[in-house]
């Protein structure tokens, strides 16, 4: 059995708090209790002082009510003569506030998931979206509305660029309406986004359309993405349109690699990863194209220790999930002759099936 030194346990606890963005402020007694140490341990005090000296934390001086029946921490700016909680005038009784040192780690606090927009892929009614909404509602301790955006089934639509633009415009307008509604409800105007497959391509078109430059987003999760690996996510993050990107890759995804051959403007981002330096690429070896949304997998991803929940809530400076990888920088599009042959075949299919697609839309909009 491995025995860890007290200093190792203390460093592990500091790393845990920074990673989760929780418990960043604490007293010596509180920290000692968390690491199973004695508060009066001189070595522990020296460790906490070293955090301050190295600028990893700062010391905060606070004061506690001296009255035995109260003992609460006095708010900053208290007059120094009476307690606002027990209303005792301790100065008149010859008592003075009890000084107590707190420590504040220099890190970001965790963020709440305020509201989310989820967008499905092609040829799907996306039952996973309802599962996602249910899991979000049940696993969070606060309200986080989930807007399920449904653009219907996408079949031969994906073969025509002009149809992409139309679907993307509809998506952009719906997001704008949702943001205005969120603003009226005093919610943040930058929703988090979870998007799958063809939906990722539509979102990229929204970002590229100047008509939607006013839209801002929080953290975005793309799963089984068909966005090109060289898409300029860095520019959108640098200008403040997007807070952060998680590209979740399924190592057994057999659909994504073929997207660039048949879908104009698409690419294998959901297999090769995004080249943008500010994006986070994570690979799960057991997932196929829709493995993210199998009920048992989705529950794990949304759980408190799950990848998606962690990305949406934790400080990203200390977020280093298992499966993170750096894509190869030499990605290139498939040879032009191959893409031309594939597109010719795609247009043949589109023209042949267009009447049936029109009829299906009339009967099942």
C-alpha angles and dihedrals in degrees: 000000000000115000115206122207118242090250090056091051091049093050090048090053091049091050091049093052092048092047094050095037090227133116093020091147119057145144123242090254092051093050092046091053091050093053097038095246136127116266092221093052105130091209091056091050090051090050092052091046089052089056089056094044091051091048091242088120140007130225118240121198113214134170133228128208107261094214109109094219091055117026094165123152110263116233119249111270095029113157093246095234106073140027117242090208106049093019091225118153096221094175089061088052092051095253130128130203114272112243116227129179122226129186127221118197115221099242142101122275119234118269130229124239098241100178137335139210116207122196124190132216133247127306092012141115085198105226085178089073091066089047090050092050091049093049092048091051093048101042101045124076092216138047115278112171115214118210109206107205111203120186093171128243116337112203120138087003088085091064095064123068094205090058090051090056092050093050090046092052090052090049093049093050092049091050090050091052091048092050091051090050090049090052091053089052090051093247125137112280094223110077124199113243133215112187134175133206113307089015088066090058091051091050090051089053090052089053091050095048111094089209088072100043088118093066117101127191137198118211119342127206117196116191122191087356122195092193114123114263091235095054108137100245089149092067094052092048093046093053092049099249092118129030098203144333130225114191107197110200127198109212092206095049106134097176104057097064091061096050095091091058098055108018115067112235094009129125143177098269088136091063107023096039130229118295094208108114095221094057126093115225117196125180126204110195097205098051125100126190095297100020091110090069103046101121097244092047093047091052090054093048092051095042120109091263094036126119097244095044090048093050093048095047113023130082104265095213088074098031110113108157125191112266096032112148143175113235123231108268095217099074114147133179119261114272113286096238091057092048092048093052091047092049092049089053090046093053090048089054091045094053092046096049100034094096091051091047091051091050092048091053091051092051098036111024 
